[in-house]
Every structure is written in structure tokens, then in C-alpha cells.
Amino acid sequence: MKLEHVLLGFVAMRPCTGYDLKRWLASEMGRMTGLPGQQSQIYRTLNRMRADGWIDYTLERNEGRPDAKVYRPTEAGQHELRRRLAEPYVPSPDPTDPEFLMRYLFTVFLTKEEQIALVRTELDARRAQYERFLDRDIREEPWLPGINRTRIVRLLDHVHDGKGRALLSHIGWLEEILTELTT
């Protein structure tokens, strides 16, 4: 998800200053988005979003400090966010890609049915991915001299096992969410 849509989603949830948005992107959860959290990038994006008519701001007066621009979405911005969220979701090959998490967070603007559909799409993709993952094709590699074959195969097993466990954990989490949403 592009930076402007993430910022628009947060501004649509609550009035935000540029500093609020920077602080969130610099937080542990914000860093998981993989989006830039540099203040200059955020302010440039906010200015472009305002020029596009997606957001507007009011000035908040602060004694002894610079005034703050408090951003809110315009009707056009709300429409743009809804348009972006209505685009078909295509799961990434990487289950840690932040696109799903951002879309899921912004399902607050969608119907429960749309939220369920998003979770089901992600869950179906991850189940299929895990099935492919189980069909691991182990073949002999032409290891260079000095590479201990037994050791490298064991290391590859460890990596495969770790990725498989992470994928199963993700699937379990999605199943819990789906159960909560459908019961």
C-alpha cells in the first residue's frame, strides 16, 4: 500500500498532525509497514494529498511552540480511500508483506462482509502456500569444495522449518480472526 493511502487511512480514523503520523511510522508497528517514516517525506506526501483534495487541515494554536496542522479527510479523500480498499486484494508471495495488515486495519471503513472476504482471501492463499511448502523438493546441489554437505542440508532444514512454522502461525491467526468474525 502506498504511503499516501496509509496516511489517508490514519487521517480518516482520527485527526492527525504530521508529527503524529511520523511518530506512528517510527513506532514498532509503523516500521512493519516498510514505509518511509522520514518527516520530510511525510510532509511532502501530506502536501500532495491536500493538493489532490484528499485532506484538509485546521491550525491548532500552541503556546510557545509552532502551530500544528491537524489533518482530516475530505469527502474526496474518503472516496479515494474506499476506492483503494475496494480494489481486488492479491496476496503477496511473502506472508510478512504489510499489505494485508494495512488493508485489514482499514477494514474499519468496510462492511463486515468485506472484512470477512479479505480475511478469507488471505487465508485461502496461505493454506495453498503451505500445501506447496509441504511438497519440498530436496535435491542434491553442486556445493563448492569446503561446504560441508551435511551441515548445509541441516541449515536448510532449519530455515525451511522456521518458515513453515511462521506460515502455520499466520494461518492459525487468520483462522482465529475468521472464527471471531463469523460467530
Secondary structure, DSSP 4 states (H G I P E B T S, - for coil): --HHHHHHHHHHHS-B-HHHHHHHHHSHHHHTTT----HHHHHHHHHHHHHTTSEEEEEE--TTS--EEEEEE-HHHHHHHHHHHHSPP---SSTT-HHHHHHHHGGGGS-HHHHHHHHHHHHHHHHHHHHHHHS-------PPTT--HHHHHHHHHHHHHHHHHHHHHHHHHHHHHHHHHH-
